[in-house]
Amino acid sequence: MRRTWSLLVRLAAAGCLATSGIIHLQLYLNGYRAIPGIGPAFLLQACGCLVVTLPLLLTSRVVLRLAAAALTAGALVGFILSRTIGVLGFVEYGLQPAPQALISVLVEIATLGLLAVPLPRRTTRTGELPSRHVPESLKE
């Protein structure tokens, strides 16, 4: 049951992260690439999301979960800043462009929520955590 739960959470998180990346790529290709500073940021966000998605599907390593959380949090911070003080002189209002802005915010919030779900650690058949091999020369 634990493995199924872990897999479902990873699938959902990876799906949300991929959706965010695809939205950023679509916005980049349909006009944002012409905005200095913002265009490259959207392309970098899209590439980062899509690069982290596949390994996130395959494993629940903390470093991948942190990378996904950082990408997602960065996108949300950029969204908030672009609607308040602006980013590199670029300001947008409300949930424009529609529907991408709303979908992006929702999947990014969902991604952070899913990444916050604690996943069970891998254990042996006896319920003990797997031991790391320590060479005899390093044992006390």
CNS distance restraints for C-alpha pairs under 8 A (distance, minus, plus):
assign (resid   1 and name CA) (resid   5 and name CA) 6.21 0.50 0.50
assign (resid   2 and name CA) (resid   6 and name CA) 6.06 0.50 0.50
assign (resid   2 and name CA) (resid 120 and name CA) 6.61 0.50 0.50
assign (resid   3 and name CA) (resid   7 and name CA) 6.05 0.50 0.50
assign (resid   4 and name CA) (resid   8 and name CA) 6.12 0.50 0.50
assign (resid   5 and name CA) (resid   9 and name CA) 6.20 0.50 0.50
assign (resid   6 and name CA) (resid  10 and name CA) 6.14 0.50 0.50
assign (resid   6 and name CA) (resid  60 and name CA) 7.89 0.50 0.50
assign (resid   6 and name CA) (resid 119 and name CA) 5.80 0.50 0.50
assign (resid   6 and name CA) (resid 120 and name CA) 7.12 0.50 0.50
assign (resid   7 and name CA) (resid  11 and name CA) 6.01 0.50 0.50
assign (resid   7 and name CA) (resid  57 and name CA) 7.86 0.50 0.50
assign (resid   8 and name CA) (resid  12 and name CA) 6.10 0.50 0.50
assign (resid   9 and name CA) (resid  13 and name CA) 6.05 0.50 0.50
assign (resid   9 and name CA) (resid 114 and name CA) 6.31 0.50 0.50
assign (resid   9 and name CA) (resid 115 and name CA) 7.93 0.50 0.50
assign (resid   9 and name CA) (resid 117 and name CA) 7.75 0.50 0.50
assign (resid  10 and name CA) (resid  14 and name CA) 5.94 0.50 0.50
assign (resid  10 and name CA) (resid  56 and name CA) 6.55 0.50 0.50
assign (resid  10 and name CA) (resid  57 and name CA) 5.64 0.50 0.50
assign (resid  10 and name CA) (resid  59 and name CA) 7.86 0.50 0.50
assign (resid  10 and name CA) (resid  60 and name CA) 7.03 0.50 0.50
assign (resid  10 and name CA) (resid 114 and name CA) 7.93 0.50 0.50
assign (resid  11 and name CA) (resid  15 and name CA) 5.94 0.50 0.50
assign (resid  11 and name CA) (resid  57 and name CA) 5.87 0.50 0.50
assign (resid  12 and name CA) (resid  16 and name CA) 6.17 0.50 0.50
assign (resid  12 and name CA) (resid 111 and name CA) 7.81 0.50 0.50
assign (resid  12 and name CA) (resid 114 and name CA) 7.29 0.50 0.50
assign (resid  13 and name CA) (resid  17 and name CA) 6.09 0.50 0.50
assign (resid  13 and name CA) (resid 110 and name CA) 7.57 0.50 0.50
assign (resid  13 and name CA) (resid 111 and name CA) 5.11 0.50 0.50
assign (resid  13 and name CA) (resid 114 and name CA) 5.62 0.50 0.50
assign (resid  13 and name CA) (resid 115 and name CA) 6.53 0.50 0.50
assign (resid  14 and name CA) (resid  18 and name CA) 5.99 0.50 0.50
assign (resid  14 and name CA) (resid  53 and name CA) 5.09 0.50 0.50
assign (resid  14 and name CA) (resid  54 and name CA) 7.40 0.50 0.50
assign (resid  14 and name CA) (resid  56 and name CA) 6.08 0.50 0.50
assign (resid  14 and name CA) (resid  57 and name CA) 6.00 0.50 0.50
assign (resid  14 and name CA) (resid 111 and name CA) 7.83 0.50 0.50
assign (resid  15 and name CA) (resid  19 and name CA) 6.12 0.50 0.50
assign (resid  15 and name CA) (resid  53 and name CA) 7.60 0.50 0.50
assign (resid  16 and name CA) (resid  20 and name CA) 6.29 0.50 0.50
assign (resid  16 and name CA) (resid 107 and name CA) 5.19 0.50 0.50
assign (resid  16 and name CA) (resid 108 and name CA) 6.84 0.50 0.50
assign (resid  16 and name CA) (resid 110 and name CA) 6.96 0.50 0.50
assign (resid  16 and name CA) (resid 111 and name CA) 5.61 0.50 0.50
assign (resid  17 and name CA) (resid  21 and name CA) 6.30 0.50 0.50
assign (resid  17 and name CA) (resid  49 and name CA) 5.87 0.50 0.50
assign (resid  17 and name CA) (resid  50 and name CA) 7.47 0.50 0.50
assign (resid  17 and name CA) (resid  53 and name CA) 6.44 0.50 0.50
assign (resid  17 and name CA) (resid  68 and name CA) 7.24 0.50 0.50
assign (resid  17 and name CA) (resid  72 and name CA) 7.43 0.50 0.50
assign (resid  17 and name CA) (resid 107 and name CA) 7.26 0.50 0.50
assign (resid  17 and name CA) (resid 108 and name CA) 7.05 0.50 0.50
assign (resid  17 and name CA) (resid 111 and name CA) 6.28 0.50 0.50
assign (resid  18 and name CA) (resid  22 and name CA) 6.08 0.50 0.50
assign (resid  18 and name CA) (resid  49 and name CA) 6.02 0.50 0.50
assign (resid  18 and name CA) (resid  50 and name CA) 5.61 0.50 0.50
assign (resid  18 and name CA) (resid  53 and name CA) 6.04 0.50 0.50
assign (resid  19 and name CA) (resid  23 and name CA) 6.15 0.50 0.50
assign (resid  19 and name CA) (resid 104 and name CA) 7.59 0.50 0.50
assign (resid  19 and name CA) (resid 107 and name CA) 7.13 0.50 0.50
assign (resid  20 and name CA) (resid  24 and name CA) 6.25 0.50 0.50
assign (resid  20 and name CA) (resid  46 and name CA) 7.34 0.50 0.50
assign (resid  20 and name CA) (resid  49 and name CA) 7.14 0.50 0.50
assign (resid  20 and name CA) (resid 104 and name CA) 5.51 0.50 0.50
assign (resid  20 and name CA) (resid 107 and name CA) 6.53 0.50 0.50
assign (resid  20 and name CA) (resid 108 and name CA) 6.68 0.50 0.50
assign (resid  21 and name CA) (resid  25 and name CA) 6.14 0.50 0.50
assign (resid  21 and name CA) (resid  45 and name CA) 6.53 0.50 0.50
assign (resid  21 and name CA) (resid  46 and name CA) 3.99 0.50 0.50
assign (resid  21 and name CA) (resid  47 and name CA) 6.82 0.50 0.50
assign (resid  21 and name CA) (resid  48 and name CA) 7.52 0.50 0.50
assign (resid  21 and name CA) (resid  49 and name CA) 4.95 0.50 0.50
assign (resid  21 and name CA) (resid  50 and name CA) 5.81 0.50 0.50
assign (resid  22 and name CA) (resid  26 and name CA) 6.03 0.50 0.50
assign (resid  22 and name CA) (resid  46 and name CA) 6.32 0.50 0.50
assign (resid  22 and name CA) (resid  50 and name CA) 7.76 0.50 0.50
assign (resid  23 and name CA) (resid  27 and name CA) 6.15 0.50 0.50
assign (resid  23 and name CA) (resid  46 and name CA) 7.67 0.50 0.50
assign (resid  23 and name CA) (resid 100 and name CA) 6.45 0.50 0.50
assign (resid  23 and name CA) (resid 104 and name CA) 6.78 0.50 0.50
assign (resid  24 and name CA) (resid  28 and name CA) 6.06 0.50 0.50
assign (resid  24 and name CA) (resid  42 and name CA) 5.53 0.50 0.50
assign (resid  24 and name CA) (resid  43 and name CA) 6.91 0.50 0.50
assign (resid  24 and name CA) (resid  45 and name CA) 6.79 0.50 0.50
assign (resid  24 and name CA) (resid  46 and name CA) 5.26 0.50 0.50
assign (resid  25 and name CA) (resid  29 and name CA) 6.15 0.50 0.50
assign (resid  25 and name CA) (resid  42 and name CA) 6.74 0.50 0.50
assign (resid  25 and name CA) (resid  43 and name CA) 6.01 0.50 0.50
assign (resid  25 and name CA) (resid  46 and name CA) 5.24 0.50 0.50
assign (resid  25 and name CA) (resid  47 and name CA) 7.92 0.50 0.50
assign (resid  26 and name CA) (resid  30 and name CA) 6.09 0.50 0.50
assign (resid  27 and name CA) (resid  31 and name CA) 6.40 0.50 0.50
assign (resid  27 and name CA) (resid  32 and name CA) 5.84 0.50 0.50
assign (resid  27 and name CA) (resid  42 and name CA) 7.65 0.50 0.50
assign (resid  28 and name CA) (resid  32 and name CA) 4.48 0.50 0.50
assign (resid  28 and name CA) (resid  33 and name CA) 4.94 0.50 0.50
assign (resid  28 and name CA) (resid  39 and name CA) 5.94 0.50 0.50
assign (resid  28 and name CA) (resid  42 and name CA) 5.90 0.50 0.50
assign (resid  28 and name CA) (resid  43 and name CA) 6.24 0.50 0.50
assign (resid  29 and name CA) (resid  33 and name CA) 6.37 0.50 0.50
assign (resid  31 and name CA) (resid  35 and name CA) 7.72 0.50 0.50
assign (resid  32 and name CA) (resid  38 and name CA) 6.81 0.50 0.50
assign (resid  32 and name CA) (resid  39 and name CA) 4.92 0.50 0.50
assign (resid  32 and name CA) (resid  42 and name CA) 7.52 0.50 0.50
assign (resid  33 and name CA) (resid  38 and name CA) 7.22 0.50 0.50
assign (resid  33 and name CA) (resid  39 and name CA) 3.84 0.50 0.50
assign (resid  33 and name CA) (resid  40 and name CA) 6.64 0.50 0.50
assign (resid  33 and name CA) (resid  42 and name CA) 7.81 0.50 0.50
assign (resid  33 and name CA) (resid  43 and name CA) 7.92 0.50 0.50
assign (resid  34 and name CA) (resid  39 and name CA) 6.21 0.50 0.50
assign (resid  35 and name CA) (resid  39 and name CA) 5.30 0.50 0.50
assign (resid  36 and name CA) (resid  40 and name CA) 7.58 0.50 0.50
assign (resid  37 and name CA) (resid  41 and name CA) 6.38 0.50 0.50
assign (resid  37 and name CA) (resid  88 and name CA) 6.89 0.50 0.50
assign (resid  38 and name CA) (resid  42 and name CA) 6.22 0.50 0.50
assign (resid  38 and name CA) (resid  87 and name CA) 7.85 0.50 0.50
assign (resid  38 and name CA) (resid  88 and name CA) 7.58 0.50 0.50
assign (resid  38 and name CA) (resid  90 and name CA) 7.71 0.50 0.50
assign (resid  39 and name CA) (resid  43 and name CA) 6.34 0.50 0.50
assign (resid  40 and name CA) (resid  44 and name CA) 6.01 0.50 0.50
assign (resid  41 and name CA) (resid  45 and name CA) 6.04 0.50 0.50
assign (resid  42 and name CA) (resid  46 and name CA) 6.11 0.50 0.50
assign (resid  43 and name CA) (resid  47 and name CA) 6.13 0.50 0.50
assign (resid  44 and name CA) (resid  48 and name CA) 5.96 0.50 0.50
assign (resid  45 and name CA) (resid  49 and name CA) 6.11 0.50 0.50
assign (resid  45 and name CA) (resid  71 and name CA) 6.97 0.50 0.50
assign (resid  45 and name CA) (resid  75 and name CA) 7.44 0.50 0.50
assign (resid  46 and name CA) (resid  50 and name CA) 6.20 0.50 0.50
assign (resid  47 and name CA) (resid  51 and name CA) 5.95 0.50 0.50
assign (resid  48 and name CA) (resid  52 and name CA) 6.20 0.50 0.50
assign (resid  48 and name CA) (resid  71 and name CA) 7.13 0.50 0.50
assign (resid  49 and name CA) (resid  53 and name CA) 6.11 0.50 0.50
assign (resid  49 and name CA) (resid  68 and name CA) 7.07 0.50 0.50
assign (resid  49 and name CA) (resid  71 and name CA) 6.77 0.50 0.50
assign (resid  50 and name CA) (resid  54 and name CA) 7.34 0.50 0.50
assign (resid  51 and name CA) (resid  55 and name CA) 7.82 0.50 0.50
assign (resid  52 and name CA) (resid  56 and name CA) 6.11 0.50 0.50
assign (resid  52 and name CA) (resid  64 and name CA) 6.88 0.50 0.50
assign (resid  52 and name CA) (resid  67 and name CA) 7.35 0.50 0.50
assign (resid  52 and name CA) (resid  68 and name CA) 6.56 0.50 0.50
assign (resid  53 and name CA) (resid  57 and name CA) 6.35 0.50 0.50
assign (resid  53 and name CA) (resid  68 and name CA) 7.95 0.50 0.50
assign (resid  54 and name CA) (resid  58 and name CA) 6.65 0.50 0.50
assign (resid  55 and name CA) (resid  59 and name CA) 6.22 0.50 0.50
assign (resid  55 and name CA) (resid  64 and name CA) 7.32 0.50 0.50
assign (resid  56 and name CA) (resid  60 and name CA) 6.32 0.50 0.50
assign (resid  56 and name CA) (resid  61 and name CA) 7.80 0.50 0.50
assign (resid  56 and name CA) (resid  64 and name CA) 6.10 0.50 0.50
assign (resid  56 and name CA) (resid  65 and name CA) 7.10 0.50 0.50
assign (resid  60 and name CA) (resid  64 and name CA) 7.14 0.50 0.50
assign (resid  60 and name CA) (resid  65 and name CA) 6.90 0.50 0.50
assign (resid  60 and name CA) (resid 119 and name CA) 7.64 0.50 0.50
assign (resid  61 and name CA) (resid  65 and name CA) 6.51 0.50 0.50
assign (resid  62 and name CA) (resid  66 and name CA) 6.05 0.50 0.50
assign (resid  63 and name CA) (resid  67 and name CA) 6.13 0.50 0.50
assign (resid  64 and name CA) (resid  68 and name CA) 6.10 0.50 0.50
assign (resid  65 and name CA) (resid  69 and name CA) 6.08 0.50 0.50
assign (resid  65 and name CA) (resid 115 and name CA) 6.24 0.50 0.50
assign (resid  66 and name CA) (resid  70 and name CA) 6.01 0.50 0.50
assign (resid  67 and name CA) (resid  71 and name CA) 6.21 0.50 0.50
assign (resid  68 and name CA) (resid  72 and name CA) 6.12 0.50 0.50
assign (resid  68 and name CA) (resid 115 and name CA) 7.97 0.50 0.50
assign (resid  69 and name CA) (resid  73 and name CA) 5.88 0.50 0.50
assign (resid  69 and name CA) (resid 111 and name CA) 7.50 0.50 0.50
assign (resid  69 and name CA) (resid 112 and name CA) 5.96 0.50 0.50
assign (resid  69 and name CA) (resid 115 and name CA) 6.86 0.50 0.50
assign (resid  70 and name CA) (resid  74 and name CA) 5.89 0.50 0.50
assign (resid  71 and name CA) (resid  75 and name CA) 6.26 0.50 0.50
assign (resid  72 and name CA) (resid  76 and name CA) 6.36 0.50 0.50
assign (resid  72 and name CA) (resid 108 and name CA) 5.58 0.50 0.50
assign (resid  72 and name CA) (resid 109 and name CA) 7.95 0.50 0.50
assign (resid  72 and name CA) (resid 111 and name CA) 7.13 0.50 0.50
assign (resid  72 and name CA) (resid 112 and name CA) 6.90 0.50 0.50
assign (resid  73 and name CA) (resid  77 and name CA) 6.09 0.50 0.50
assign (resid  73 and name CA) (resid 108 and name CA) 7.58 0.50 0.50
assign (resid  73 and name CA) (resid 112 and name CA) 7.55 0.50 0.50
assign (resid  74 and name CA) (resid  78 and name CA) 6.06 0.50 0.50
assign (resid  75 and name CA) (resid  79 and name CA) 6.12 0.50 0.50
assign (resid  75 and name CA) (resid 108 and name CA) 7.71 0.50 0.50
assign (resid  76 and name CA) (resid  80 and name CA) 6.19 0.50 0.50
assign (resid  76 and name CA) (resid 105 and name CA) 6.78 0.50 0.50
assign (resid  76 and name CA) (resid 108 and name CA) 7.02 0.50 0.50
assign (resid  77 and name CA) (resid  81 and name CA) 6.04 0.50 0.50
assign (resid  78 and name CA) (resid  82 and name CA) 5.96 0.50 0.50
assign (resid  78 and name CA) (resid  87 and name CA) 7.30 0.50 0.50
assign (resid  79 and name CA) (resid  83 and name CA) 6.50 0.50 0.50
assign (resid  80 and name CA) (resid  84 and name CA) 6.31 0.50 0.50
assign (resid  81 and name CA) (resid  85 and name CA) 5.57 0.50 0.50
assign (resid  81 and name CA) (resid  86 and name CA) 5.34 0.50 0.50
assign (resid  81 and name CA) (resid  87 and name CA) 6.21 0.50 0.50
assign (resid  82 and name CA) (resid  86 and name CA) 4.19 0.50 0.50
assign (resid  82 and name CA) (resid  87 and name CA) 5.30 0.50 0.50
assign (resid  82 and name CA) (resid  90 and name CA) 6.45 0.50 0.50
assign (resid  82 and name CA) (resid  91 and name CA) 4.91 0.50 0.50
assign (resid  82 and name CA) (resid  92 and name CA) 5.76 0.50 0.50
assign (resid  83 and name CA) (resid  91 and name CA) 5.81 0.50 0.50
assign (resid  83 and name CA) (resid  92 and name CA) 5.20 0.50 0.50
assign (resid  83 and name CA) (resid  93 and name CA) 5.45 0.50 0.50
assign (resid  83 and name CA) (resid  94 and name CA) 6.97 0.50 0.50
assign (resid  84 and name CA) (resid  91 and name CA) 7.42 0.50 0.50
assign (resid  85 and name CA) (resid  91 and name CA) 7.34 0.50 0.50
assign (resid  86 and name CA) (resid  90 and name CA) 5.22 0.50 0.50
assign (resid  86 and name CA) (resid  91 and name CA) 4.58 0.50 0.50
assign (resid  86 and name CA) (resid  92 and name CA) 7.62 0.50 0.50
assign (resid  87 and name CA) (resid  91 and name CA) 6.66 0.50 0.50
assign (resid  92 and name CA) (resid  96 and name CA) 6.96 0.50 0.50
assign (resid  95 and name CA) (resid  99 and name CA) 7.59 0.50 0.50
assign (resid  95 and name CA) (resid 101 and name CA) 5.33 0.50 0.50
assign (resid  95 and name CA) (resid 102 and name CA) 5.92 0.50 0.50
assign (resid  96 and name CA) (resid 100 and name CA) 7.59 0.50 0.50
assign (resid  96 and name CA) (resid 101 and name CA) 5.85 0.50 0.50
assign (resid  97 and name CA) (resid 101 and name CA) 5.63 0.50 0.50
assign (resid  98 and name CA) (resid 102 and name CA) 6.86 0.50 0.50
assign (resid  99 and name CA) (resid 103 and name CA) 6.26 0.50 0.50
assign (resid 100 and name CA) (resid 104 and name CA) 5.82 0.50 0.50
assign (resid 101 and name CA) (resid 105 and name CA) 6.21 0.50 0.50
assign (resid 102 and name CA) (resid 106 and name CA) 6.17 0.50 0.50
assign (resid 103 and name CA) (resid 107 and name CA) 6.14 0.50 0.50
assign (resid 104 and name CA) (resid 108 and name CA) 6.01 0.50 0.50
assign (resid 105 and name CA) (resid 109 and name CA) 6.15 0.50 0.50
assign (resid 106 and name CA) (resid 110 and name CA) 6.14 0.50 0.50
assign (resid 107 and name CA) (resid 111 and name CA) 5.92 0.50 0.50
assign (resid 108 and name CA) (resid 112 and name CA) 6.31 0.50 0.50
assign (resid 109 and name CA) (resid 113 and name CA) 6.23 0.50 0.50
assign (resid 110 and name CA) (resid 114 and name CA) 6.06 0.50 0.50
assign (resid 111 and name CA) (resid 115 and name CA) 6.04 0.50 0.50
assign (resid 112 and name CA) (resid 116 and name CA) 6.17 0.50 0.50
assign (resid 113 and name CA) (resid 117 and name CA) 6.76 0.50 0.50
assign (resid 121 and name CA) (resid 129 and name CA) 7.71 0.50 0.50
assign (resid 122 and name CA) (resid 129 and name CA) 6.74 0.50 0.50
assign (resid 122 and name CA) (resid 130 and name CA) 7.37 0.50 0.50
assign (resid 123 and name CA) (resid 127 and name CA) 5.47 0.50 0.50
assign (resid 123 and name CA) (resid 128 and name CA) 5.50 0.50 0.50
assign (resid 123 and name CA) (resid 129 and name CA) 4.55 0.50 0.50
assign (resid 123 and name CA) (resid 130 and name CA) 5.74 0.50 0.50
assign (resid 124 and name CA) (resid 128 and name CA) 5.48 0.50 0.50
assign (resid 124 and name CA) (resid 129 and name CA) 6.09 0.50 0.50
assign (resid 124 and name CA) (resid 130 and name CA) 5.82 0.50 0.50
assign (resid 134 and name CA) (resid 138 and name CA) 6.63 0.50 0.50
assign (resid 134 and name CA) (resid 139 and name CA) 6.86 0.50 0.50
assign (resid 135 and name CA) (resid 139 and name CA) 6.80 0.50 0.50
